[in-house]
Amino acid sequence: MEPLGAFEIFTRIVYQFTSVWVALIMLYAVSIAFKRRLGLYGKLFDSPIGMIGFGLVMFWVFTGIFGALDLIVTFDPLAQISGMKNEPPGTPLPSPDEGQYAWYLLGGDNLARDVFSRMVKGAWVVVQIAPLATVFAFMVGITLGLPAGYYGGRLDTFLSFLANLILAFPVILLFYLLVTPEIVATGVPAYMATVLFVFPIIFTGVLLNSRYYTQPTFRTPLLIGVLGVMIWLYLSLISAAGTKVNLLPGVLDIFDIPGGILVVFVSVVFVNSPTVFRIVRGLTMDIKTRDYVAAAQTRGEGPWYIMLWEILPNARGPLIVDFCLRIGYTTILLGTLGFFGLGLPPESPDWGSTINEGRKLLSIYLHPALPPALALLSLVLGLNLLADGLREESLKD
């Protein structure tokens, strides 16, 4: 077989993403049709910048999901095929088996693996870690930032000191310390996960209790049910057989998170939480002086009700924008970690590791490093444009 030309490579790649195009078209059609009923998300479709950013972000989200289902990839991202080492894009396989895809669409890397499939699978690594780690960081930052800004005094001084202490460390150095094998062997990341992962439980418990504290017959069973499930998920997340934190029997442990991914996840949450804390604290100090907060205090509402149901909803605009930006920062941090070979397994198809492997021969072969670099660039660009669109629309409220 002859190598594919540039146009043929392009058309075949577009075809491989058919499921992504269909999902995007359906998402946009439904969103635009019902945008007046969808609040801030619906208003996003009045902003061209926001729509472009949202499209870029959802392209990679759908790519990660469908790639994990093997609907896009053409080869196993870890499979090595003899004769395909550092081959340029469009190179045909020497002797493809029956039913096997016949070309490396974006060429082969230095270990004869398919660059296209590794790029697609790398999106799934980002989709799994970056948004969820950002959610956990926000849970920590909000749970600590609200009381610090509302009460002030010694509590604010103490929590602000801890946040500043963490922020004083250079980010890369802090990551390096957390993910090195010697630190991991001490169990420090596992203990950090035990502390950090409990904050969503605290936040949810206080949120529901403050909302339904006048309805004890409804509140109590609700708290028992919701917190019971969350505690089970929490124990399953932090528990791992053969480690220093093994709290659940294998039958009840529904999550089997690889150690490297857990360490990276904890590191990202730990580094992002102080910044979120400072943002929430500043917003709380400003909003608590508003008249509607004074009205809630006059009604006799409790402090946590005021913080969670009066202050937090009115801080949602800046927090949503920061959430989108922070996913972008997290994506860059994940790429940086992978580039330096920290945390994730060496064979991981994450974009940072793939760029690092490709840059060693960058003066000779561009194709192994360029696709994951452009993928990382486009996702972060999309998140920034999405944040700009959300900021633009939230200022109109």
Buried (B, 14 or more C-beta within 10 A) or exposed (E): EEBBEEEBBEEBBEEBBEBBEEBBEEBBEEBEEEBEEBEBBBBBBBBEBBBBBBBBBBBBBBBBBBBBEEBBBBBBBBEBBEEBBBBEBBBBBEEEEEEEBEBBBBBBBEBBBBBBBBBBBBBBBBBBBBBBBBBBBBBBBBBBBBBBBBBBEEBBEEBBEEBEEBBEEEBBEBBBEBBEEEBBEEEBBBBBBBEBBBBBBBBBBBBBBBBBEEEEEEBEEBBEEBBEEBEBBBBBBBBBEEBEBBEBEEEEBEEEBEBBBBBBBBBBBBBBBBBBBBBBBBBBBEBBEEEEBEEBBEEEBBBBBBBBBBBBEBBBBBBBBBBBBBBBBBBBBBBBBBBBBBBBEEEBBBBBBBBBBBEEBEEEBBBBBBBBBEBBEBBBBBBBBBBBBBBBBBEEE
